[in-house]
């Protein structure tokens, strides 16, 4: 009962200012993230994931093997990425007379591949050339071993699509900024918690609380729980806006909930460590140092793989990145553990300090 009363008393003024909090702490990162995500969409475009290639095949051989080569582009998975056409195409493949004879006699021959799209010449030629090379390697294996399985690799296992057409999973502009703004949100909440502690000192409420018939470590735990609930609600609202808009965080809700809980624990652990360890003046200095450190080195506004390891929210960023790209326990487990471990470490430091050392008030 005492815990519930303490939480109510401490959260009541916070929830009175909740509309301002929504606009400032949640709305600002959301607004920046949505605007940046839409404005810089081209920065995250991958040329391989753009419009399908169009290919015109001119068959001068008109044999079974030349038809088989044509059929290669008519079957999945290549048909999803390369469309055959008799009209103007991105590239033209010319099959010369005698192509089948060259294949059967294991002679070297020449297919003529011409890129008609001047903007993507290198990309088109490289992609199609490697597809054709792989096809003829597998065809030679089939003829030498007389095993149909060798050629089936091209059709059933999707070796060509996997190697040359599919790209590694990557964030879109919207998903990138939904994650980068979490780093911004985390450091902003730490500044807010530090400011709440400074306000308590300014108003003298910290002295009145210190006079309560409670142990210091108990008051710290009560304070921790109250702030944790508040941070959890704010961060959950932030992620749910993106989820409802279908922009980001669309994986299993349980994994998202656990990630939000771990991140909230991290925020409160760091924020109360600063609040309980430093004076208001020095606490503000530490909190704002983390805030600007995150903005400069954490890739908040532009991707920066060189310095992201130095970001104070490095593991949190990777936790939500992995959740977006592949929402499984295996992928989020590492950064989830590190985020929780760092939060637990700062929680224990502050708890032990309150239990065994006097705090100047």
N, C-alpha and C positions, 0 to 999 in steps of 0.2 A: 504493500500500500504506500509506504514511504517513497519507494522508487517511482511509482506511478505519479504521485503528487509532485515529486521533484521534476520529472519529465514534463508534466503539465505546466508547471510554473515556468520552466525554462523555454518550452516550446511556444507558449502562448504569445509572447511578444514577437517571436519569429513568424508565426503564422498570421499575425496581424499585418505584418509587412509582406505577406506572401505575394500579393499582386506585383509589388515592386520587385521582389525577388524573381518572379517569373519573367518580368521584362528585362531585368538586369543580368542575372546570373544564367538563366536558361534562354531567354529571348535573344540576348546579344550573340552568344555562340551559334545559336540556330540561324539567326539572320545572316551572320557572316558566312557560315558554312553553306547555306542554301545559295546565297548570292555568288560566292566564289565557285561553288560546284557547277553552277550554270554558266558563269562567265568564262571559266577556264576549261570548258569541256574538251576543246580541241587539244589541250596539252596532254590529255590522257588517252587520246585516240590511238589505236594500234592499227597500222596499215593492213595487217593480215586479217583483222577482224572487220574490215570495211566491206564494200560491195563485192559480190562474187566476181571472179575473173570470167571474162568471156573469151572463148577460143574457137577459131574457125579451122577445121581440118580439111585439107585438100588431099584426097587419096588418088594418086596416080597408079597405084598398084592393083587395087580392086581384087584382093585375095583374102583368104580366110584370116591370115595373120594381120593384115592391115585393118581388117574389120574388127579383129580382137583388140587391136590397139585403140581403135575408135570407141569400142564398147567400154574400155577402161574408164573413160570419162563420163559414160552414161550410167554407170553403176555407183551405188553408194560405197564409200563415203565421199568420193571425189565429186559426184554430181551435185552435192550440196554447196561446193566451193568453186567449182568450175563449170560454167554453162556453155554448151556447144551451140554455135549459131552459124548460119550461112551469110549473115549480114556483117556489117562492120564490127570487128571484135578487138579486144585488147591485144590479142596475139594470134598469129597464124602458124599452124604446123603443117608442113608439106611432107607427105610420104612419097618417096620416089618409086619409080618402077623397079622391080627386082628386089623389093624389100623382103618378101617372103623367102626368096631364094637365098638372100644374105643371111637371114635368120637360120634357116635349115643347114646351110653350109658353114655356119659359124664364121662368116666373113665380116670384116669391118665395113660398115656403111655409114650413111649420113642422112639424118633427118634435118630438114631445114626449119628452124624455129625463129620467127620474126616477131618482135614486140612492136605493136602499133601505138601503144600508149606511151608517149614520150616522157610523161611525168613519172611513170613507174617502170621504165625500161629495165633497170637492174633488178628490181624486185621480181618482175614478171619472168624474165629470162632465168634467173636463179631458181625460182620456185618450180617452173615447168621443167627446166633441165634436170633438176634433181629427181622429180617425179618420173621422168622418162628413163633416167639412168637406173633408178631402183626397179622399174618395171622390167627393163631388159636384163638386169642382173638376175632377177627371179625367173624370167623366161629361160635364160641360159641354164639355170639350175634345173628347171623342169625338163628341158630337152636332154640334159646330160644324165639326170637321174631317173628320168621317165616316171616322175612322181608328181601327180597333180597337186599334192599338198604344197609344194614350193610356190606355185602360182597363186594358190588360194590365200597366201599371206597377204597379198595385195587387196583382196576383196573382203575376206572375213575378219581378219585381225586389224584392219585399218592401219597398217604400218605406215603407209604413205601419208595419210591424214595426220596421224599422230606426230610424225617427224617433221612434216613440212607445212601443214596447214593449221593445225591446232597450236595455240599459244599458251604459255604459262598463265595461270590465274593471276589477275591483276585487278587493282581497284579502279573503278570509274571515278570521274571527278566528284560526283555526289558522295560516293562511299568514302573516298579519301578525306574529304573535308568533314564528313560526319565523324570520322575518327580523329582527325587532327584537332578538331574543336573540342573533343573530349579532353585532350591535354590542356587546352586553354581553359576549359571548365574546371578541371581539377585544381590547377594553380590559382584560379580565381576564387574557388571555394576555400582554399587554404588561406588566401588573403582575407576573406570574409571572416573565417574563424578567428584569425589573429586580431582582426579589428573588433570582433565581439569581446575578446579578452581585454583589449585596451579600453573599450567602452566601460566594461565592468570595473576596471581600476579607476577610471575617470569619475564614475558615479558613486564609487565606494561600495558597490554591491558585493565585491569580492571579500571585503572585511566582514560584512554581515553574514555572508555564507560561511566564512571561516569560523564564525562564532557558533555555528549550528552544532548540535550534539552528535556530530558524525565524524568518523575518522577521515583523514584527508584522502586516503586511497579510495574510500567509499564514495566521497563526493566526486572524485575524479571519474570513477566508473559510471556514476549517475550522469555526469556531464558528458561522458563519452557516448553513452547509450542515446541520450537526447539528441546530440549532434549527429550521431550516426543515422537515426531515423530521418532527420531533416535532410541530410545529404543523399540518403537513399531515395527519398521521394523526388528530390530535384533531378537527380541523375536518371532515374527511371522515366520521369516525364520527358526529359531530353531525348532519350533513346526511343520512347514510344511515339513521339511526333514523327521521327524519321520512319519508323516501322509502319505507322498508319498511312503515311504518304507513299509507302512502297519505294522509298529512296534507299533505305539501308536497314541493317539489323533485322533481316527477315528470316533468320535461322530459328532453330528450336528455342522456344521461350524460356525453358528451364535453364539452358546454357547462358542465355542473355541475363536472366535473373541472378545467376551465380556470379557472372562477371560484374554486374552492377553492385552486388553485395561486397565482393572483394575490393572493388575500386572505392566504394564508400568507406570501407574499413581503412584503406590506405589514406584517403583524404583526411579523415578525422584523426588518425594516428599522427600524421605529420602536423596537422593544424594545431592539435592540442599539445604536441611536443614543443612547438614554437611558443604557444601561449603560456604554458606552464614553466618553460625553461628560461625565457628571455624577458627582459623588461619590455613594456609596450613599444618604446622607441626602437630598440634593437629587434624586437619581434617583427615590426613592420619592415625593417630593413631586410631581414632574412626572407620574409614572405614575398616582398616585391622583387628581390633578387631571383627567387625561384620563378616568379611570374615572367619576368623579362628574359630569363635564361631559357624558359620554355619557348617563348615567342621567337627568339633569335636562333636557337640551336635545334629546336624540336620540330622543324618543318611545319609550323602552324599555318603559314600562308602559302608556302611553296615547298614541294618535295625536296628534301636535303638528306640524302643517304650518307653523306660524309660525316655529318655531325649528329645524326639522330641517336647514336649510341650514347652521347653525352646528355641527352634530354632527361630531365628529372621524371618524366612520365614514359620512359622508353618501354617498360614492360606492359604498362597499361595500353599504350598505343598498339603494341603487337598482340596483346590479348584480344582487342576488338577487331584488329585487322584479320587475325586468324579466324575469329568467329564469323566474319563476313565472307571470307574466301572459302573456308571449309569448316563449317560448324560441327566439329566432333571433339570428343574428350581428348583424343590424341593430339589434336592441333592446338587446343587452348590450354592444355595441361601445364606446359612449361611456364609461359608467362603468367598464368593464373597462380601457380605456386609462388613465383618470385614476387608478384604483387602482394599476395597475402603475407609472405614471409617478411618483406620489408615493412609492411604495416604492423605486423606482430612485433617486430624488433623495436620499433619506435614506441609502440604501446607499452611494452615491458619496461623500456628505459624510463618512460614517464611514470608508470605505476610504481616502480621501485624507488624512484626519486621521491614521490609523494609519500611513500610508506616509511622510508628510512631517513629522509633529509627534510630539514625545515625549509619552508618556502617563505621568502620575504614578501610581505604584503603591505 
